[in-house]
Amino acid sequence: MTVARPRMIFNAFNMFTVSHHDQGMWAWPGSRQREYNSVDYWVDVARLLERGHFDTLFFADVLAPYDTFGDSSERAISSGMQFPVNDPGTLIPALAHATDDLGFVLTQNILQEPPYAFARKMSSLDHLTRGRIAWNIVTTFLPGAGRNLGFAGLPDHAERYARADDFVDVVYKLWEASWEDDAVIADAATGRYNDPAKIHRIDHTGPYYDVVGPHLCEPSPQRTPFLVQAGVSARGRDFAGRNAEALFINALSPQEAAPVVADVRAAAARHGRDPASVVLFGILGFVVGSTEAEAKRLQEEITDFQSIDAHLAKQSVFLGYDFGQLDPNEPIGEIAKRPEGKEGVVGQLIAMSPNDRFTIGELVRWYGNLRVVGTPEQIADHIEAWQDAGVGGMNVQYVVSPGTFEDFVDHVAPELERRGIMQDRYRPGTLREKIFPGNGPYLPEAHPARGHRRAAFGVTV
Protein backbone atom coordinates (compact mmCIF):
# COMPACT_ATOMS: atom_id res chain seq x y z
CA MET A 1 0.00 0.00 0.00
CA THR A 2 1.37 3.40 -1.03
CA VAL A 3 1.62 5.90 1.82
CA ALA A 4 0.39 9.34 0.76
CA ARG A 5 3.02 12.05 0.81
CA PRO A 6 2.54 15.64 1.98
CA ARG A 7 0.89 17.94 -0.51
CA MET A 8 3.09 20.22 -2.60
CA ILE A 9 2.20 23.53 -4.26
CA PHE A 10 2.16 23.62 -8.07
CA ASN A 11 2.71 26.79 -10.04
CA ALA A 12 2.42 27.21 -13.81
CA PHE A 13 5.31 29.36 -15.03
CA ASN A 14 4.36 31.69 -17.87
CA MET A 15 4.83 35.14 -19.35
CA PHE A 16 2.58 37.54 -21.28
CA THR A 17 4.67 37.08 -24.41
CA VAL A 18 5.02 34.89 -27.47
CA SER A 19 7.99 32.87 -26.16
CA HIS A 20 9.11 32.48 -22.57
CA HIS A 21 12.00 30.01 -22.00
CA ASP A 22 11.86 27.40 -24.79
CA GLN A 23 12.89 29.50 -27.71
CA GLY A 24 11.27 29.15 -31.11
CA MET A 25 8.53 26.83 -29.87
CA TRP A 26 5.86 29.37 -30.74
CA ALA A 27 6.20 27.94 -34.27
CA TRP A 28 5.74 24.30 -33.18
CA PRO A 29 2.67 22.62 -34.71
CA GLY A 30 -0.25 22.95 -32.31
CA SER A 31 1.24 25.82 -30.33
CA ARG A 32 -1.16 28.66 -29.56
CA GLN A 33 1.53 31.00 -28.26
CA ARG A 34 1.05 33.35 -31.22
CA GLU A 35 -2.37 34.09 -29.70
CA TYR A 36 -0.77 35.70 -26.65
CA ASN A 37 -2.55 39.01 -27.42
CA SER A 38 -5.94 37.26 -27.15
CA VAL A 39 -7.71 37.16 -23.80
CA ASP A 40 -9.57 34.04 -25.02
CA TYR A 41 -6.28 32.14 -25.24
CA TRP A 42 -5.34 33.09 -21.70
CA VAL A 43 -8.78 32.23 -20.36
CA ASP A 44 -8.40 28.78 -21.92
CA VAL A 45 -4.98 28.37 -20.24
CA ALA A 46 -6.30 29.50 -16.85
CA ARG A 47 -9.31 27.20 -17.00
CA LEU A 48 -7.07 24.30 -18.04
CA LEU A 49 -4.82 24.92 -15.04
CA GLU A 50 -7.82 25.12 -12.73
CA ARG A 51 -9.13 21.82 -14.12
CA GLY A 52 -5.76 20.33 -13.17
CA HIS A 53 -5.87 21.89 -9.67
CA PHE A 54 -2.77 24.05 -10.11
CA ASP A 55 -2.38 26.46 -7.22
CA THR A 56 -1.15 29.47 -9.18
CA LEU A 57 -0.42 30.89 -12.61
CA PHE A 58 2.83 32.85 -12.37
CA PHE A 59 3.56 35.74 -14.73
CA ALA A 60 7.25 36.51 -15.14
CA ASP A 61 8.10 39.90 -16.63
CA VAL A 62 10.95 41.98 -18.06
CA LEU A 63 11.20 45.66 -18.96
CA ALA A 64 13.88 45.52 -21.63
CA PRO A 65 14.98 43.15 -24.39
CA TYR A 66 17.95 40.89 -23.66
CA ASP A 67 20.98 42.64 -25.12
CA THR A 68 24.08 40.92 -23.67
CA PHE A 69 24.71 38.57 -26.63
CA GLY A 70 27.03 40.41 -29.00
CA ASP A 71 26.14 43.63 -27.14
CA SER A 72 22.91 43.68 -29.14
CA SER A 73 19.24 42.84 -28.70
CA GLU A 74 18.84 41.85 -32.36
CA ARG A 75 18.84 38.05 -31.86
CA ALA A 76 16.41 38.15 -28.94
CA ILE A 77 14.06 40.48 -30.80
CA SER A 78 14.15 38.60 -34.09
CA SER A 79 13.37 35.24 -32.46
CA GLY A 80 10.61 36.57 -30.20
CA MET A 81 12.60 35.65 -27.10
CA GLN A 82 10.56 37.33 -24.33
CA PHE A 83 9.86 40.13 -26.79
CA PRO A 84 7.35 41.66 -27.34
CA VAL A 85 5.95 41.40 -23.81
CA ASN A 86 2.76 42.89 -22.43
CA ASP A 87 1.80 44.03 -18.91
CA PRO A 88 0.43 40.98 -17.04
CA GLY A 89 -1.29 43.15 -14.45
CA THR A 90 -3.84 44.16 -17.08
CA LEU A 91 -4.67 40.52 -17.85
CA ILE A 92 -5.15 39.08 -14.37
CA PRO A 93 -8.65 40.51 -13.61
CA ALA A 94 -10.09 38.87 -16.74
CA LEU A 95 -8.57 35.52 -15.77
CA ALA A 96 -9.82 35.84 -12.20
CA HIS A 97 -13.33 36.50 -13.54
CA ALA A 98 -13.11 33.31 -15.64
CA THR A 99 -11.96 31.09 -12.75
CA ASP A 100 -12.93 30.37 -9.17
CA ASP A 101 -9.85 29.16 -7.30
CA LEU A 102 -6.65 29.58 -9.33
CA GLY A 103 -4.21 32.08 -7.84
CA PHE A 104 -2.18 34.62 -9.85
CA VAL A 105 1.39 35.77 -9.26
CA LEU A 106 2.36 39.18 -10.63
CA THR A 107 6.04 39.98 -11.07
CA GLN A 108 6.88 43.63 -10.56
CA ASN A 109 10.29 45.02 -9.68
CA ILE A 110 10.79 47.68 -7.05
CA LEU A 111 12.21 50.20 -9.55
CA GLN A 112 9.17 50.04 -11.77
CA GLU A 113 6.66 52.19 -9.90
CA PRO A 114 6.55 54.29 -6.72
CA PRO A 115 5.40 52.23 -3.74
CA TYR A 116 2.31 54.37 -3.13
CA ALA A 117 0.91 53.72 -6.62
CA PHE A 118 1.98 50.07 -6.52
CA ALA A 119 0.20 49.47 -3.21
CA ARG A 120 -3.04 50.71 -4.76
CA LYS A 121 -2.56 48.44 -7.81
CA MET A 122 -2.07 45.34 -5.67
CA SER A 123 -4.98 46.10 -3.35
CA SER A 124 -7.18 46.62 -6.42
CA LEU A 125 -6.05 43.26 -7.83
CA ASP A 126 -6.66 41.56 -4.49
CA HIS A 127 -10.22 42.91 -4.50
CA LEU A 128 -10.86 41.95 -8.14
CA THR A 129 -9.44 38.43 -7.74
CA ARG A 130 -11.30 37.89 -4.43
CA GLY A 131 -8.05 37.46 -2.57
CA ARG A 132 -6.13 35.37 -5.12
CA ILE A 133 -3.25 37.69 -5.96
CA ALA A 134 0.45 37.30 -5.13
CA TRP A 135 3.39 39.63 -5.68
CA ASN A 136 6.73 38.29 -6.93
CA ILE A 137 9.17 40.79 -5.40
CA VAL A 138 12.16 41.34 -7.69
CA THR A 139 14.91 43.95 -7.96
CA THR A 140 15.46 43.31 -11.72
CA PHE A 141 18.61 41.99 -13.36
CA LEU A 142 18.57 43.67 -16.79
CA PRO A 143 20.67 46.83 -17.21
CA GLY A 144 18.32 47.88 -19.99
CA ALA A 145 15.43 47.89 -17.53
CA GLY A 146 17.36 50.29 -15.32
CA ARG A 147 17.89 52.62 -18.27
CA ASN A 148 14.28 52.37 -19.41
CA LEU A 149 13.01 53.22 -15.93
CA GLY A 150 15.09 56.39 -15.79
CA PHE A 151 17.94 55.21 -13.54
CA ALA A 152 20.67 55.74 -16.17
CA GLY A 153 21.55 52.06 -15.79
CA LEU A 154 20.96 49.43 -13.17
CA PRO A 155 21.76 50.40 -9.55
CA ASP A 156 24.25 47.99 -8.06
CA HIS A 157 23.07 44.84 -6.29
CA ALA A 158 23.46 46.19 -2.76
CA GLU A 159 21.60 49.41 -3.54
CA ARG A 160 18.74 47.53 -5.22
CA TYR A 161 18.19 45.46 -2.09
CA ALA A 162 18.52 48.50 0.18
CA ARG A 163 15.85 50.19 -1.93
CA ALA A 164 13.74 47.01 -1.77
CA ASP A 165 13.89 47.06 2.04
CA ASP A 166 12.52 50.61 2.08
CA PHE A 167 9.96 49.85 -0.65
CA VAL A 168 8.42 46.88 1.16
CA ASP A 169 8.24 48.80 4.43
CA VAL A 170 6.20 51.51 2.67
CA VAL A 171 3.74 49.09 1.11
CA TYR A 172 3.46 47.06 4.32
CA LYS A 173 2.49 50.19 6.23
CA LEU A 174 -0.07 51.14 3.59
CA TRP A 175 -1.62 47.66 3.45
CA GLU A 176 -1.48 46.85 7.15
CA ALA A 177 -1.32 50.06 9.18
CA SER A 178 -3.42 52.63 7.33
CA TRP A 179 -6.98 51.30 7.56
CA GLU A 180 -8.53 49.67 10.59
CA ASP A 181 -10.72 46.66 9.85
CA ASP A 182 -13.97 48.50 10.63
CA ALA A 183 -13.08 51.79 8.92
CA VAL A 184 -15.69 51.20 6.20
CA ILE A 185 -19.18 51.99 7.53
CA ALA A 186 -21.23 52.03 4.30
CA ASP A 187 -24.23 53.45 6.17
CA ALA A 188 -26.80 54.37 3.54
CA ALA A 189 -29.08 56.01 6.11
CA THR A 190 -26.47 58.59 7.15
CA GLY A 191 -24.54 58.72 3.88
CA ARG A 192 -21.28 57.93 5.67
CA TYR A 193 -19.10 55.44 3.82
CA ASN A 194 -15.89 55.71 5.88
CA ASP A 195 -14.98 56.58 9.44
CA PRO A 196 -12.10 59.09 9.07
CA ALA A 197 -10.93 58.39 12.63
CA LYS A 198 -10.04 54.85 11.58
CA ILE A 199 -8.07 55.74 8.44
CA HIS A 200 -4.51 56.81 9.15
CA ARG A 201 -1.52 58.41 7.49
CA ILE A 202 1.65 56.35 7.60
CA ASP A 203 4.15 59.24 7.58
CA HIS A 204 6.97 57.03 6.36
CA THR A 205 10.42 58.62 6.07
CA GLY A 206 13.08 56.29 4.72
CA PRO A 207 16.37 56.37 2.83
CA TYR A 208 14.60 56.23 -0.55
CA TYR A 209 10.92 57.02 -0.01
CA ASP A 210 8.96 59.63 1.95
CA VAL A 211 5.28 58.66 1.88
CA VAL A 212 2.52 60.32 3.88
CA GLY A 213 -0.56 58.25 3.00
CA PRO A 214 -3.18 57.22 3.84
CA HIS A 215 -3.62 54.21 1.58
CA LEU A 216 -6.15 54.89 -1.16
CA CYS A 217 -7.85 51.47 -0.99
CA GLU A 218 -10.03 49.97 1.68
CA PRO A 219 -8.71 46.67 3.13
CA SER A 220 -8.67 43.89 0.57
CA PRO A 221 -9.33 40.19 1.34
CA GLN A 222 -5.67 39.45 2.14
CA ARG A 223 -4.61 43.01 2.99
CA THR A 224 -1.05 42.20 1.96
CA PRO A 225 -0.90 40.02 -1.18
CA PHE A 226 0.72 36.62 -0.91
CA LEU A 227 4.47 37.34 -1.06
CA VAL A 228 6.78 35.54 -3.48
CA GLN A 229 10.44 36.10 -4.31
CA ALA A 230 12.94 34.74 -6.83
CA GLY A 231 16.29 36.18 -5.65
CA VAL A 232 18.78 33.50 -4.60
CA SER A 233 21.96 35.48 -3.87
CA ALA A 234 23.08 35.55 -0.24
CA ARG A 235 21.41 38.96 0.12
CA GLY A 236 18.33 37.68 -1.71
CA ARG A 237 18.01 34.70 0.61
CA ASP A 238 18.18 36.94 3.65
CA PHE A 239 15.55 39.22 2.11
CA ALA A 240 13.39 36.14 1.51
CA GLY A 241 13.87 35.05 5.10
CA ARG A 242 12.41 38.36 6.24
CA ASN A 243 9.66 38.80 3.66
CA ALA A 244 8.78 35.88 1.38
CA GLU A 245 6.09 33.27 1.85
CA ALA A 246 7.39 31.44 -1.21
CA LEU A 247 10.81 31.49 -2.87
CA PHE A 248 11.62 30.22 -6.36
CA ILE A 249 15.13 28.79 -6.44
CA ASN A 250 17.29 28.08 -9.48
CA ALA A 251 18.87 24.78 -8.39
CA LEU A 252 19.14 22.26 -11.23
CA SER A 253 18.69 19.21 -8.99
CA PRO A 254 17.33 18.22 -5.57
CA GLN A 255 20.92 17.86 -4.37
CA GLU A 256 21.64 21.49 -5.25
CA ALA A 257 18.37 22.57 -3.65
CA ALA A 258 18.92 21.11 -0.17
CA PRO A 259 21.51 23.67 1.09
CA VAL A 260 19.46 26.56 -0.33
CA VAL A 261 16.39 25.28 1.53
CA ALA A 262 18.36 25.08 4.76
CA ASP A 263 19.84 28.57 4.31
CA VAL A 264 16.47 30.25 3.65
CA ARG A 265 14.85 28.51 6.59
CA ALA A 266 17.70 29.66 8.81
CA ALA A 267 17.20 33.21 7.52
CA ALA A 268 13.50 33.05 8.38
CA ALA A 269 14.36 31.96 11.91
CA ARG A 270 16.87 34.83 12.25
CA HIS A 271 14.06 37.24 11.41
CA GLY A 272 11.78 35.73 14.05
CA ARG A 273 9.60 33.80 11.61
CA ASP A 274 8.57 30.16 11.53
CA PRO A 275 10.88 28.49 8.96
CA ALA A 276 7.91 26.43 7.77
CA SER A 277 6.16 29.67 6.74
CA VAL A 278 8.36 29.86 3.61
CA VAL A 279 7.66 27.40 0.78
CA LEU A 280 10.66 26.69 -1.46
CA PHE A 281 9.89 26.00 -5.13
CA GLY A 282 12.01 23.92 -7.49
CA ILE A 283 11.82 24.17 -11.28
CA LEU A 284 10.22 21.43 -13.37
CA GLY A 285 10.71 21.29 -17.11
CA PHE A 286 9.47 18.02 -18.52
CA VAL A 287 8.55 16.00 -21.59
CA VAL A 288 6.15 13.12 -20.96
CA GLY A 289 5.48 10.02 -23.02
CA SER A 290 3.59 6.76 -22.61
CA THR A 291 7.03 5.12 -22.62
CA GLU A 292 10.48 6.46 -21.80
CA ALA A 293 11.58 5.87 -25.40
CA GLU A 294 8.65 7.88 -26.75
CA ALA A 295 9.44 10.77 -24.40
CA LYS A 296 13.12 10.74 -25.41
CA ARG A 297 12.23 10.88 -29.12
CA LEU A 298 9.97 13.86 -28.52
CA GLN A 299 12.67 15.59 -26.44
CA GLU A 300 15.16 15.22 -29.32
CA GLU A 301 12.66 16.64 -31.81
CA ILE A 302 11.93 19.61 -29.52
CA THR A 303 15.60 20.36 -28.95
CA ASP A 304 16.46 20.21 -32.66
CA PHE A 305 13.53 22.50 -33.45
CA GLN A 306 14.64 25.30 -31.15
CA SER A 307 16.61 28.40 -32.10
CA ILE A 308 20.30 28.28 -31.20
CA ASP A 309 20.65 32.05 -31.59
CA ALA A 310 17.79 32.68 -29.16
CA HIS A 311 19.28 30.32 -26.59
CA LEU A 312 22.64 32.06 -26.92
CA ALA A 313 20.93 35.41 -26.35
CA LYS A 314 19.06 34.09 -23.31
CA GLN A 315 21.95 32.27 -21.66
CA SER A 316 24.29 35.21 -22.22
CA VAL A 317 22.11 37.01 -19.66
CA PHE A 318 21.36 34.10 -17.32
CA LEU A 319 24.92 32.78 -17.22
CA GLY A 320 26.59 36.20 -17.31
CA TYR A 321 28.81 35.47 -20.32
CA ASP A 322 28.54 37.00 -23.80
CA PHE A 323 28.48 33.98 -26.10
CA GLY A 324 28.84 36.42 -28.99
CA GLN A 325 32.57 36.15 -28.31
CA LEU A 326 32.52 32.61 -29.73
CA ASP A 327 31.65 31.18 -33.13
CA PRO A 328 28.43 29.22 -32.43
CA ASN A 329 29.47 26.63 -35.04
CA GLU A 330 32.86 25.87 -33.47
CA PRO A 331 33.15 22.38 -31.94
CA ILE A 332 33.54 22.42 -28.18
CA GLY A 333 36.58 20.14 -28.52
CA GLU A 334 38.44 22.98 -30.18
CA ILE A 335 37.29 25.56 -27.64
CA ALA A 336 38.37 23.23 -24.82
CA LYS A 337 41.98 23.56 -25.99
CA ARG A 338 41.96 27.30 -25.25
CA PRO A 339 41.94 29.01 -21.84
CA GLU A 340 38.31 30.19 -22.15
CA GLY A 341 37.24 26.58 -22.71
CA LYS A 342 38.89 25.31 -19.54
CA GLU A 343 37.50 27.68 -16.93
CA GLY A 344 34.55 29.92 -16.12
CA VAL A 345 31.09 29.49 -17.61
CA VAL A 346 32.29 27.98 -20.89
CA GLY A 347 34.56 25.49 -19.14
CA GLN A 348 31.76 24.42 -16.82
CA LEU A 349 29.36 23.92 -19.72
CA ILE A 350 31.90 21.88 -21.69
CA ALA A 351 32.50 19.70 -18.62
CA MET A 352 28.74 19.03 -18.44
CA SER A 353 28.36 18.18 -22.13
CA PRO A 354 26.88 14.75 -22.93
CA ASN A 355 28.35 14.88 -26.45
CA ASP A 356 31.95 15.89 -27.24
CA ARG A 357 30.96 16.54 -30.87
CA PHE A 358 28.61 19.41 -29.99
CA THR A 359 29.29 22.88 -31.28
CA ILE A 360 29.16 25.57 -28.60
CA GLY A 361 25.78 26.67 -29.99
CA GLU A 362 24.41 23.14 -29.74
CA LEU A 363 25.77 22.82 -26.21
CA VAL A 364 24.08 26.02 -25.03
CA ARG A 365 20.82 24.89 -26.64
CA TRP A 366 21.16 21.49 -24.91
CA TYR A 367 21.72 23.25 -21.58
CA GLY A 368 18.58 25.31 -22.14
CA ASN A 369 16.64 22.08 -22.67
CA LEU A 370 17.58 20.28 -19.44
CA ARG A 371 14.34 18.71 -18.25
CA VAL A 372 12.83 15.49 -16.93
CA VAL A 373 12.03 13.14 -19.80
CA GLY A 374 9.95 10.04 -19.20
CA THR A 375 6.64 8.54 -18.20
CA PRO A 376 4.21 10.15 -15.72
CA GLU A 377 5.49 7.77 -13.06
CA GLN A 378 9.11 8.78 -13.69
CA ILE A 379 8.23 12.47 -13.53
CA ALA A 380 6.38 11.88 -10.25
CA ASP A 381 9.43 10.03 -8.88
CA HIS A 382 11.57 13.05 -9.77
CA ILE A 383 9.18 15.40 -7.95
CA GLU A 384 9.35 13.14 -4.89
CA ALA A 385 13.14 13.56 -4.89
CA TRP A 386 12.68 17.35 -4.76
CA GLN A 387 10.24 16.96 -1.89
CA ASP A 388 12.74 14.80 -0.02
CA ALA A 389 15.26 17.67 -0.36
CA GLY A 390 12.87 19.97 1.52
CA VAL A 391 11.23 21.64 -1.48
CA GLY A 392 7.53 22.28 -0.96
CA GLY A 393 6.47 23.39 -4.43
CA MET A 394 7.24 22.98 -8.13
CA ASN A 395 7.41 25.71 -10.74
CA VAL A 396 6.14 23.93 -13.88
CA GLN A 397 7.67 25.36 -17.05
CA TYR A 398 6.04 24.85 -20.42
CA VAL A 399 7.75 23.82 -23.64
CA VAL A 400 4.68 24.40 -25.83
CA SER A 401 1.56 26.20 -24.65
CA PRO A 402 -1.00 24.98 -23.94
CA GLY A 403 0.23 21.48 -24.91
CA THR A 404 2.71 21.08 -22.05
CA PHE A 405 0.12 22.05 -19.46
CA GLU A 406 -2.41 19.71 -21.10
CA ASP A 407 0.11 16.86 -20.78
CA PHE A 408 0.64 17.69 -17.13
CA VAL A 409 -3.06 17.96 -16.31
CA ASP A 410 -4.09 14.83 -18.21
CA HIS A 411 -1.16 12.51 -17.49
CA VAL A 412 1.12 13.71 -14.68
CA ALA A 413 -1.38 15.29 -12.26
CA PRO A 414 -3.45 12.09 -11.82
CA GLU A 415 -0.31 10.20 -10.75
CA LEU A 416 0.66 13.00 -8.35
CA GLU A 417 -2.85 13.09 -6.91
CA ARG A 418 -2.74 9.31 -6.41
CA ARG A 419 0.43 9.75 -4.36
CA GLY A 420 -1.05 12.65 -2.36
CA ILE A 421 1.54 15.11 -3.70
CA MET A 422 -0.92 17.27 -5.64
CA GLN A 423 -4.33 18.47 -4.49
CA ASP A 424 -7.40 16.95 -6.15
CA ARG A 425 -9.67 19.80 -5.04
CA TYR A 426 -9.24 23.38 -3.88
CA ARG A 427 -9.45 24.51 -0.29
CA PRO A 428 -11.80 27.43 0.40
CA GLY A 429 -10.71 30.99 0.99
CA THR A 430 -8.04 33.35 -0.25
CA LEU A 431 -4.79 32.25 -1.90
CA ARG A 432 -2.99 32.46 1.45
CA GLU A 433 -5.68 30.28 3.07
CA LYS A 434 -5.45 27.75 0.26
CA ILE A 435 -1.66 27.44 0.61
CA PHE A 436 -1.52 27.72 4.42
CA PRO A 437 -4.90 26.37 5.57
CA GLY A 438 -6.06 27.22 9.05
CA ASN A 439 -4.00 30.40 9.36
CA GLY A 440 -6.56 32.88 8.04
CA PRO A 441 -6.36 35.31 5.11
CA TYR A 442 -3.71 37.61 6.62
CA LEU A 443 0.03 37.30 7.10
CA PRO A 444 1.16 35.51 10.29
CA GLU A 445 1.73 37.73 13.31
CA ALA A 446 5.50 37.07 13.19
CA HIS A 447 5.82 38.63 9.73
CA PRO A 448 7.35 42.16 9.77
CA ALA A 449 4.38 43.58 7.89
CA ARG A 450 2.12 42.70 10.82
CA GLY A 451 4.68 44.33 13.09
CA HIS A 452 3.89 47.65 11.40
CA ARG A 453 0.24 47.01 12.24
CA ARG A 454 1.02 46.38 15.90
CA ALA A 455 3.17 49.50 16.03
CA ALA A 456 0.34 51.61 14.59
CA PHE A 457 -2.52 50.30 16.67
CA GLY A 458 -0.90 48.74 19.73
CA VAL A 459 -2.63 45.44 19.05
CA THR A 460 -3.55 43.64 15.84
CA VAL A 461 -6.97 44.80 14.69
N, C-alpha and C positions, 0 to 999 in steps of 0.2 A: 504493500500500500504506500503510495506517494504521500509524503508529509508536505502540506501546503507551506510555502515560504511566505515571508512578509511581503506586503504589497509594495511595489515601486511606483514612482510617478513617471508618466510618459508624456514627453513633449515633442510636438512636430515642429521641426526646424525649417523655417521658410523665410522668404524675403519678397517684398512687393516689387519684383523685377522679373525679367525674362529668364535669367539664369543665375542661380545662387552659387553652389559650389562645384557641381559636376558640369564642366564647361562644354558647351556645344550641344548638350542634350535637349535643348529646346527644339532642335531639328529632328529628333528621334521619332520614328513613326508612332503615332498614338499620343505623343506629348501634347498637352494643352497649354504649355507655358507661354506660348505666343498670345494667349488670351488674358495675360496678366492685367490688362487695362479694363477687363470686364468684371463687374461685381458678380455676375452670374457664375463665372468660373470660381471665384473665391467662396461664394456661398456653397457651391458643390463640394469644394475641398473641406470647408468647415463642417458641413453635414456628414461627410464621409468620416472625418475624424471623430465626430460625436457618436456616430454609429459604432465605431471601434473603441469607444470609451477612452480616448486620449484625454489627458488632463488639460493640456494647454496647446495652443497654436502660438508659436514664438515667431515674431517678426524681427529679424536682424535688420540693420540699416547702416548706410554709409552716406557721407555728405561730400564725397569727391570721388572721381574715378581713380583707379589704381594706376600710379604713374612711376613706379620704381623701375620696372623692366625697361632697360635702354633709356632711362630718364625720360620716358614718354608714356602717355596714356593711350596711344594709338591701338596697340594690340588688345587691350582690355575693352576699349570702346568698339572696335570692329567686330569682336566676337560676341558682344553682348554680356560680357563678364561683369555682373552686378552693375550694369549700366545699359539703358536708363533705369532709374529707380524712383519710385513714387513714395509719398509720405504714408506710412502704414497707419498713422493715427486717424487719418480720414476714412479708412476702410473698416476699422474695428466696429463702430456702431452698427453698420449694416450686417456684419457677421453675427454680432450679438443678438440682433433682432431675429435672425434666421435660425438661431440655436437656443437651447435651454440651459445647458450645463458647461459647455466647453469654455475654458478660460483663455485669455489673450494676453500675451506678453509684448509690451511695446518697448523697443530699444530707443533711448534718447540720451545723448551725451550731455554732460553738464556745461559744455561750452555753447550749446545750441540755442538756448533760450534763457532769459532771466528766470530765476526761481519763482518769482511771484506769478508770472504768466504761466509757467509750467505747472505750478500747483493747481491753478484753476483748470488747466487742460486735464490733468489726471483725475481730479475730483469729478469733472464733467463726465469723463469716460467711466469712472466707477459708478456714477448714477445710471448712465445709459446702458451699461452692461449688467446692471443689477448686482454689482459687487464681484465682477469676474475679471478685473483688470490687474495686471502686474506691470511693474516698471523694471526693465533691465538697465541698471545703473552702469554707464560706461564713461570713460574719460577720453575716448577716441584715440586711434593709433595712426591715422592718416595725416601727414603734413598738409596735404591739400585741403582737408577739412578745416584745419586751423586757419589757413589763408582765406578760405571761402567764408568763414565766420567772422572775419575781421581782426584776427589776432596776429596777422603778419607772419604766419607760421604756427607751428604747434608748440605751445608752452612745454617746457621739459617735464619729465615724468613726475618728479617730486612736486612741482607747482600744480600740475593737473590734479594730483590727489589732495593737495592742500586746499585747492579750490573746491574739490568735491566734498571735503569735510564741511566747509562753510555752506555749500549749496544744500546738502542734505539737512543740515541744522535749520536752515530757513524753511524748507518745505515741511519738515517735521513740525516746527512750531505752527505753521499755517494750518496743517491738517489736524494736529492734535490739540493745540493750545489756544486756538482763536475762538472757536465756537463751543459753548457748552451744549450738552446733549439735548437740553430742553429749550434751546434758544429760539426755535421756531414755534410760534404759537398758532398761526393760521386760524385766527378767530374771526370768522365771517361776520359775527354780530357786532364786534367792535371795530373791524377793519384793520386790526393789528396782525401783521404777519410775523414780525420778529420782536424779540425782547432785546432792546439795545444794551441793557445791563448785562446780558449774557453773551455778548459778542465783543471780543477784545482785540486790541492792537497787539502786535508781537514785539515791536520796537527792537528788532534785531540789529546789532552793530557787530560786524565781523571783519576779518581781514580783506574780504573781497566784496561783500554785499551788506548794504544798509537797507533794511526793509521794515517799514512801519506796520503795514497791515491795516485793517484786519483782512482775513481771507475772504475772497469774494463769494465762495460757495458754501452753502449749508452742508453739514456733515453728510458724507456719502456712506454707503453700506459698510465699507471697510475702514473709513476715514483715511488711513494711509494705505495705498495700494500694496498688494503683495510685492515683496522686494527681492529682486533677482540681480545677480552680478556675474560678470564673465572674466574679470581680471584675475590672473593667476601669478603675478609677480609677488615677491615677498610683501611689498607694500599693499598690493591688491588683496592678498590673503588676509592681512590684518584688517583692511577696510571691510572685507566680507565678514570677518569675525565680529565686527562691531555692528554691521548693518544688514547683511543679506539673510534672507530666509531660504534662498536657493543659490547655489554657485555652480556655473558651468565650467568644468575643467577641460584642459586640452590634452590630457594623458592619452597615449595611443593604446594602452593596455591596462588591464586591472592591476598588474604589478606596478606600473608607473603611478597609478591612481592612489594606491594605499598610503604613501607618505604625504600626499597632498591632502587627503581626507584627514589624516591625523593632525596635520599642521593647522588646517582651518578650524577643526574642532577645538584645538588648544587655544587658538585666537579667540574663539567665541567665549571660552571659559575665562580668558584674561579680561574680557570686557564684561564679565558678570552675567553672561548669558548661558542658557542650557545648551551644551554642544549638540544635542539632538534636535535643536530648533533650526539647524541649518541642514538642508538637503543637498548633497553633492550629486551632480549629474555627470555621467560619462557620455561619450559620443557614440552613436551607433549608425554606421553606414553599412548597408547590407544588400545582398542580392540573394533571393530565395528561389529554389527550384524543388520539384517533386523528388529529385535525386541530387546528390552532391555533384555528379557529372553534369547534369543539366544546368545547375547553377554556375558551375565553372565555365561552361561554354558561353552562357549569357554574359558573365563577367568579362570574358575576353572580347566579346563583340562590343560591349559598352566601352571598354578601355580603348579599343582601336578606333572607335567612332569619335572620341573626344578630341578637342583641339589642343595640340601641343602648345601653340603660342599662348592660348588663354591660360593654360596651367602655368607656363613660365611667368606670365604677368602676375598671376595670383600668388604663386609661391615666392616670387621676388619680394612681395610685401610680407607674407606670413613667416618666411624663413629669414628675412632680413639680409638677403644677398641678391644683387642684381645679376640675374642669369643672362642679361644682355651682353655680359662680358665674354660669354662663351658661344661658340658655334653650336646651335642646337643639334646639328647633324653629326657632331664629332663623337666617335665611340668613347665610352667612359674608360676603356682600357688605355687609350692614349692620354686622356686627361689625368689618369691616375699616376702617370709617370712624372707629372709636373708638380711643383709645390702646392698649387691650389687644389689639386686632386687628392692630396694626402692629409689635409687638415681642414678645419672649419666646416661650414655647411656642406660644401661639395664633397669633401672627404667622408663626412658622415653618411651622406646619401649613397656614395659609391660603395661604402662598406655594407650598407643595407641591401644592395641590389641583388635580386634573385637571378639576374641574367647578366653575365659579363660581356654580352654582345650588344647591350643597350647603347643607344646614343644618349647624350645627357638630356635631350628633350624627351626621349622615351622614358628615361628614368624618373624625371620630374613628373611626367604624366602618370606613371605607375604609382609614385608616392601619393599623388592626389587621388588615387583610386583604391587606397587601402580600405578594405571593408570586410565584413564577415560574409562568407560565400558558402551556402549550403542549404540544407533542408530546414523547415521550421523548427524541428527538434534541435538541430545543431545551433541555430541562432538563439534559441531559448537557453541552451547550455552555456553559450557565451555570455548571455545576460546574467545568468546565475553567478558566473565567475566575477563579474563586476560587483554584484551584490555582496559576494563573499569578501571583496576588498573594501567594503564599507560604503559603497556608492548606493544612494537611495533613489536615483532616477536615471532615465536614459533620454538623451537628446537625439531623436530619430531624424536622420538626414535623408532627404530624397535624392534619387538619381534622376528619375523622370517623374514629373507631376501631371496627373495624380496617380500614375501607375504604381509607383513605389509605395505610396500610402495605401492603395487598394490591396497590394500584396501583403502588407503588414496586417491590415484589418481582417482580410479574408483567410490568411494562412498562419501568420505568426501569432496574432493576438489570441486566437482560440487555444493555442498551446500554452501561452503565458497565463491565460485565465485558468486553465486546467491545473496549473502548478501553483496558483494563488498569487503569482507575481504581478498580474495586471488586474485592475478592477473589472468586474463584469456589469456593474451599474454605478451610477453616480450617487455620491452622498448629497444630502440637502445642504443648502446654504451658500455662502459666498465662496470665492476661490480659496481663501485662507481656511475656511471651515471644511472644505472638501479635502484639502491637503493635510491639515492638522485638525482632525475631527475632535470635538469636545472642548476646544480652546476658545470658541467664540469667534466673531468676525474681526476683532481688533488684534493688533500686535500684542504679544505677551508683555506683562508688566516689566520684565527685565530688559526689554529693548530700550535703547536710548531715546527713541521717539516718545515713548510713554513717559520717560523721565521728564521731558519738557512739559508734558501735561500735568504731572505731579507738581512741578515747580510753579506752574501758572495757577493751579487751583488748590494746592495743598494736598488734595486727595484726587484719585482718579474718578472722574465724573462722566 
